[in-house]
Structures are given as structure tokens and as C-alpha cells.
Amino acid sequence: MQQDGLILELQNGNQKAFERIYQLYSESVYGIIYSILKDEKIAEEILQDVFLKIWDNASSYNSDKGRFFTWILNIARNASIDHIRSKSHKNTQKNLTADNFVNVLESNSNFSAKADAIGIQKYIDILKPVCKKLIDLLFFKGFTQKDAAEELDMPLGTVKTRNRACINKLREMLAE
């Protein structure tokens, strides 16, 4: 079944189409969630929540607004960030273990692997270093624009403008 047909079947409530979508995308989606949360158990829970949201909201997907995979990744990213911002997550982070700090240090070097996992590495390689850093912080590490501004020691407005410019540059390259 071709992807457009599969998506249409999913939107019509076909359970087999949903199962196929899960088979096709769950591994990549899990990788993105895990790269943000750094916890296998929670990443698995969020993965299930993401696919429930995909099932429940399939009718809201519009191919004119973007690719299906991008739509799924946005759901996954937002669910991961929502979890990080939740009160329960903040309470569990009050007493951090040394393992958490090792993961944070290791994650800084995994940007290429994360970008390659979703198939945009060749495009990101072309971008300026500031774009690479912004995309890493905002999309792969789950930073807010305010947090990224603090991390990069630049004004919030500059981060917003550069982020928009970087995303537009990626869109141009993907459209070619």
C-alpha cells in the first residue's frame, strides 16, 4: 500500500493501516523521544501516548501543511517536552544521579546521529554552525527558545529570528 493510501486508510479508522504506520515509524519516533527524555521506560510510555494521539487525531493531518513523518515527529516532540515541563517530571529530577550527567555530556555529541535518524543529516551539514546549534537545542534537546537564548547567550529575539531563518533554509533545501 502506498503511503498516501495508508494515511487515508488511517484517517478512515482502519486498524491495519494504524498497525503498519506503527511498524514504519515507531523506531524513529522512539529515538527522538528518548533523545529528549533520556529514560527508556518513560520514552516507551510517551511513544504509546504519541501513537494514541496519532490514532485519535489522524483526521487532522493535512498533507498541504507538511509531510506525514514531520507531523508525527512534532506530536512526539511536543509530548516529550510536555512531559519534561510536567510537575511529576520536575519532582523526579530534584535529586539527579551521576548517570544523568553522563547522559547529558554524551548527548552533546549525538547531534549527527539524531539528525541522521530522521533523514536530514545531509541538509544539516550544509547549514551554518549557528543553525546546527539552534536546531540541536530546539528540536533534538527540547529547549524552549528562551532556554536556547540563555544557553547561547544571545537575545531571545535573535534566537527567534535565526531559528526562523534556519528552518526556512531547511525547507528550501528539502523542496529542491
N, C-alpha and C positions, 0 to 999 in steps of 0.2 A: 504494500500500500504506500503510495506516495505521501510525503509529509503533509501537503495541503489537505489531502483527503483524510489523513489520520487526524489532523487538527479538527476538521469539520465533523468527523465521527465523534471525537471527544466532546465537541460543543453540543452534539446531539445526544449526549449521555451514554455513548457506547462504552461499556466497561472494558471490552477487549482493547479498544483504542487507548484507553487510560493505562492499561497494563503495559502496552507497547511503549507508550510515552515514558512510563516509569523505567522500563528496561533501557530505553535510549538515553535518558538524561539523568537518572538518579546518581550515577557515579560522579559525574562532573558537578552536579549540584551539591552533593555531599562534600566534595573537595573545597568548594567555595565556602560553604557553611563552616567546615572545620577550620579553614584558614583564618576565619574571623573569630571563632569561639575557642579554638584550641582544646576542645573537650569532646572525646568520641561519643560518650553517652548523650550529652546534650545535643551534639550535632545530629545524631541519629533521630532524636525526638523532633528537632526542628525540621529535619528532612521530611518526616512523616507529616508534620503540620503544613509544610510547603506543598506537598502533593495533595493534601486535603484542600488547600486553598486553590490549587490548580483545578481540581475536580469541581469545586463549588463555583469558581469564577471563570471557567473556560469560556463562557459566552461573552465575557468582557474583553477577550483578546481580539485585537484588530490588527490585521496584517499591514494595514496602511500606516500604522504608527511604529512598526518595528518588527524585527524577526521574533519568532516564537521562542527561540532559545534565550534571547535577550529578555523577553517578558518573564520567562521562568527565573532567570538569574536575578532579576530585580525583585521578584517575590522572595527568593531565597535570601538575598542581601538584606532586604528590609526586615524580614523575620529575624535574621541573625542580629541585626542592630537593635531591633525592638527587645530582643532577649537581653542584650548587653545593657540596655538602658533600664531594664526592669528592676524593681526593688529587690526581688529574690536573688537576682544575679549579683547585685551590688553587695548584698549581705553575705554571699558566699565568698566574695573577694576581699573581705576585711582582713583575713589572715592568709596572705599569699604564701605558697610554698616555694622553695627554691626551684622546683621543676617549672613553675610558671615563668620565672625569669629566664631560664634556659630557653624555653619556647619562644619568648619574646625576642631574645637575641638571635635565635635561629631563624625566626620568621622574617627578619630583615633581609636575609639573603635568598629568600624563596620567591621573590617577585617574578623572576623569569619563569619559574616553574608554574606559578599560578596563572600568569598571562598565557603561557603555552597551553595550559589545561583547557582554556576556553577558546583557543584558536586565534588569538590576536597578537601573539608574540612578534611575528614578522612586522606588524604595523607599529607596535610599540617601540621596536628597535629604531625606527626612523624618527621618532619624536625627540624633542629636546629633553635634556635631563630634568628640567623643572616639571615637564609634563609627566615624565615617568614617575617622579616622586609623588606628584599630586594624585595620579591615578592609583598608585600603590596605597597611599594613605586613605583616600576617599572610597575606593571601590573594593580593594582587597583586604584592608585592615579595618574598615568600618568606621573611620574617623568622621566626625561631622566637619563641616567647613570651618567652623570656629576652632575645633581641636587642631585641624590641619594648619590653620593660621598660626596658632600658638607653637606647634611643633616646628614649623618652618620659619618662625619669627618674621612673619610678614602680615600686613594689614588684611583684615577679613575681606574687604572689597577687592583687593588684589588677588586673593585666592579664588574668589568667585569668578572674576574676570578671566584669570588664567585657566581655571577649570573649564569654563565655557569654551574658551579658545581651543584647549586641548581636545575636548570632546568633539567639537566641530571639525578639527583636523582629522581625528579618527574617522568620523562619519564620511568625510570626503574621501579618505583612503579606502574605506570599505565600499563606497559607492562605485569606485573605479573598476 
